[in-house]
């Protein structure tokens, strides 16, 4: 999932110095005043392409919403699971005649965060991400479930100028094809998009005040002073329960990779214990009294990897259920940052279940109505031994090529 990331222009809230952020950055680090702040959006990150100054006085300045998606698309059919990497953007309005895509503009121009003081009228999206990107579904086969695991999901607003009933490109000033003679008349019925903005939160531990650690893509910040972990929640940080699996043979060269362990609640399928999973997945294990009492947990990588490896790790961890050598203390030596959010790990639970279902003909149709929520969760760090170009899990024997982790950061 490599590729050039879009860039965002932002001034430092402390000293006003210009800073350029990558699209996947969650931490602002000012090289001038050394300020370090966590970026907390209200919902999706929202950006806009600034209009040409000469166009702002030519008429009413409007911003048209576009969904931006960069990540993995998973589809479940009777033929099995398919996946693909997607890097696209598309208009979030039903109105015909608008440009379908932003093209190369976000790669050649710097974006800005939408803020309360941003001038212009922001049109509210009419289409959800899934509705705006129907082409990601394979229409030649019957689809029972579709999921997105995104590296970047955001809204991009592009400027247009309305003069009379004519539209002009807000950047180049060129006339645009009319999206319909009645579009201008229907504008009052469209709501202005909320000026979502960004809150800048100091990366200080809410418990002890120590400077927390994490790279620019981290979604979980670690305080090594009080051994705690924190993720953004609303407009601040909320503590994350953590655990580490520390076998006796682990040493200072052991790499610890983060995984979300989730206790799901399924609505639409009888699936509450590990014995239920053994039955549905036809695992080569006996459904004993202990497995009937064992809570059902699903695991997901908390780091970004390619789609096939993501599905493989989800399945192997969920089936293997690594519980031995648990420690509440976080590892002091090398470990990898968590950069895949809990919400997307939850969205991957049904796809993980789908790849394990044995009787697809009978159970796959039930995936359409199946919903899942997470009752309990924690962030676990699992040991992987450094073996040349690979990382090897000591209990499962699972091998991960180190280059597969390059999309999320470096060890």
N, C-alpha and C positions, 0 to 999 in steps of 0.2 A: 504494500500500500504506500509506496513511495511516490513522491510527486512534489511539484513546487507548491508551496503554501502561499495563499494570498497575504498581503501585508496591510497592516492597519496603522494609521498615523495618529498618535496621541501625545499630548503634552503631559509632562510630569505634574501631578496634582500638588507636589511640594514646592518645586522650584520653577516650573513652567518650561523646562527644557524639552525640545522635541525628541520623541522616542518612536521607533518603529517596532511594532510587534508582529509576530507571526500569527496566522489565523488560529493555530492550536495552542497559543500561549495562554496560560491562566495566571501568570505572575508578571507584574510590571517591575522591572529593575532599572532604576535610573543610574546611568553611568556617571552622572555629574554630582548629585547629592546623596547617592547611595541609598535612596529610598527603595523599599521593597514592599510591594502591595499586592494583595490577591484580588483578582477581578471577579466580582460576583454579579452576574446579570440577573435581571428580573425576567425569568423565562429563557427563551433562546437568545443568544447573542444577536444583536441587531446592528447592522451597519448601513451606511449610505455612501453613494458616490457623490462627491460634491459637484454642484453645477458650475458652469462657467459664470464668472461674475457678470459678464455682459448679458447673460440670459435672465438673470434674476428680476430685472425690471421690465421684461418683455410681456409679461402676463402672469397668470396664477401659477405658482410653482407647486407641482404635485410630485409625489414620490410613489412609484409603482413597485409593489412587493414581488420579490423573487425568492423562491426557496433555494437554498444551497445545500447540497448533500454530497459528502465525500465519505465513503465507507463501504460496508459489505451489505449485499442484499441476499437474503436466504428465502428459498421457496420450497414448500413441501407438496409433492404430488405422489400418486401411486407408484411412479417410477423411482421415487426416492427423493433425496434432498439435492437441490442444485444451489449453487452460490456464484456470485460474481462481484467484482469490485466495480464501484460506480463513482464517478467524479463528474457531477453535472449541476446545472442550475436551471430553473424553469419558472415562468411567471406564475404567480399565486392567485390570479384573477380568472374568472370565467369569460371575461369580455373578449370577443374575437378582435383581431386586427392588431393587438399589441405584440411587440417583439417577444418571441417565445423564450429566448435565452439572452443573457448578457454578453455572450461571446467571450472575447479575450479581454474585455475592459477591466475586470477585477484583477487580472494578472499584470496589466500595464499601468493602472492607476491605483493610488493608495486609497483605502477605505477609511471611514471615520465612524466612531460609535454614534448611534442615535442618542441624542440627549434632549432634555426638556427645552433647552434654548435653541435647538436646531430650527431654522426657519423653513417654512413650507408646510404643505398639507400631506400627511402620510396616510395612504389608503390602506385600510385594513384588509389582510388576506381573506379571500373567500374560499380558498382551497387549503386543506391540510396537506402535509408533506406527502402522505400516501396517495391522496387524490390528485396532487399535482404531478406525481411521477408514476402514472399508470403503466408506462412502457417498461418498468422494471419487472412486471409480472409477465410470465410466459403464457400468452393467450392461446397457444396451441395445445395446452394440457390443462386438465382440471386442477386448480390450485386449492389446497385445503388450508394452507397457512402461509403467511408471508411476513417476514420480519426484517427490519433494518438495524444494523449495528454500525453506528456512525462514528467516524473519526472527526467529522465536522458537520454539524447541522445548525444552520443559521438562516436569518432573513437578511436579504440585501435589498435596499431600496434604491431605485434608479430614477434620476430626475427627468421630468418632462414639463414643458411649459404649455399651458392652455391659453390660447389667444382666440377669443370668439369660440368657434367650434373646431378650430384647427389645433393640432398638437405639433410641438417641435421638440427635437432632441435637446435636453437641458445641458448637454456638454458640448455638442458640435453645432447646435443651432439649426440643424437641417430639419425640413418638414418631415413628419412621420405619416405613414399611411393611417387614414382615419380608422379608429376602432369601432366606428358606427356612428351614424348621425345622432342617435339618441343618447350616446354615452355621456356627453356633457350634461344632459338633462337628468340623467340618473345619478350623477355624482353626489348631489345632496343626500341621497338615500344611503350612501356608503358612509360608514363610520370612519373617523380619523383613527389611525393606529395609535395605540398608547405610546407616549415617549418613554420607552422602557429605561434606557440609560444603564449605567454601570455604577456599582458601588465599589469603592476601593477600601479594602479591609487590611489593616496591618497584619503581617504574618507572624504575630506574636501568640504564643500559647495562651488560650483563654484561662487555663488553670494556674500556670506558674509565671507567665509573662516572658518566658524564654523565647528566643528566636527559633521558629520552627524550620525544619529542613524540607526541601523538595525542589525539583527542577521546574522549569517554566511550564511543562506539560502536566505536572502532578495534579491529581484530583484529591489526593489525601496527603495532608501535611503531617510530618512526624516531629514530635518534641522529644529529643533524646535526654532532656533534663529530667522530665517526670515520666518518661516512657509511655507517652500517650499519642494517639492518632486522631486527626480531625479532618472533617470534610465540610465543604460549604453547605449551609442549610439556611435557606431564606436569604437574609442579608448579613449573616454572620457565620461562625463555625459551630458545628455540633460534633460531639465526641463519637468516635467509631470504636466499637469493641474489636479487639485484636487478639491474635494468638500466633504462635510460631511453632513449627514442628522442628525440633532440634534433636536429631539422632546422635548417639554417642560418637559416631565416626565423623561427624561434621567438624571442620576445622576452619581456619581463617580464610581459606580460599573458597569456601562454600558460598554459592550465590543463592540468595533467598528471593523467590518470585512470589508476587502477591496474587491471591485468589479470593474471590467472593464466595463464602459459604452461605447459602440461603435455605431457609425452611419455607417452602412454598405452600400456599393454600390454593387448591385447584377447584374451580367452579365449572362442573360439566363432566367430571371424570372421578371415579372412586380411586383416589391415589393419596394415601395418608401415611403409609409406612414403607419401610424398605422391602418388606415382603410383597407389597403391592407392585413395586417396581420390578422385583424378580419375576413376578407373574406376567406383567405386561411386556417386559423386555425379553422374557424367556431366557434369563441368565442361567448359566450352569452352576446354580447354587440352590440349596434347599431352603424352602420357606419354613423355617423353624419358629418355635415360640419366641426366640430372641429377636429374630428379624421382624416378627409381627409387632413387637414392642418398640423396635428401633425407629426413631424418628426419621422421616424422609428428608434428606438434604440434597441439594443440587449445587454443584460447583461451577464456577466460571472464571476464566482468567480475568484478572483486574488490570491486564496490560494488553496492548493492541498487537495482534498478529494477523496473518493472512487467514481468510475464511476456512480453508480445510484444516489448518492447524488449530484454529479456534474450536471447531466442532470436535476434533479429536481429543483435545485437552478437556473439554467439557464432559465428554463421555467417559474418558478414562478416570478422571477424578471422581465423578459421581458413582461409577461402578465400584471403584477400588475403595472409596471411603477412607482416606488416610487420617486416622485418629491417634496413632501412637506418638509418644514423645512430645506431647503438647506442653507448651510453656506460655505463660501470660507475658513474660518478658520478651521484648522485641530483640532480634539479633543485632549485635553491636558491629558486626563486620558487614561485608558487601551485601547489599540487597537492592532490588529493582523498584522503581517508582510505580505506584498505581496510577494509571492514566485512562482506564476504562471505567465509567461511572456505574454505580450500583443499578441505576435505572435501566441501563442498557443490558447489564447482566441479567436483570429480571426479564427483559424482553427476549432474551435468548433461551429462557427455560423451556418454552414450548418446542423450540427447534431442537434442543438437546433431547427432550422426551421423544420427539418425532423420529429422530435417528435411531432410537433404541426400541421403538415399538416393533414387535414381531409380526402381529397380524394387522398389516397395513390396510387390507381391504375392508376389514370390519371397523377398525378404530380411527383411521385417518379422517373419515367424514365428520367425526366428533371434534376434530381439531378446530373446525370453523366456529363452533360455539364455545370453545374452551377458553377460559380466562384464568389468570393467575395473579395472585398478590403475594407479597413476601411478609411473613409473620415475624421472622427473626433473621438476623444476618450478622456476619462478622467478617473482618478482613484477616485472612490467614496468610502467613509467609511460609512457603514450603521450600525445603532445601534441594538444591541442584548442584551436583559436583562438576567442577570445571574439568573437562576432558578434551583438551585441544580446541577444536571448533564447535564442540557440542557441550550442552549442559545435560547431565543425567540425573534423574530422580532416583535416589537410592532404594526406595521401596518398590516403586512400580517399574523401574527400568525404562521410563519414558525418556526419549532423547529429543532435545530441542536444539536446532542449529542456531548459533548465536546471531547469524545474519537475519534470522526471522524476527529478532527483537529490535532491529535497527529502526523500525518505523516509530517506536515509542520513546526511544532514548538510547543511552549507552550504559552498559555495565561498567 
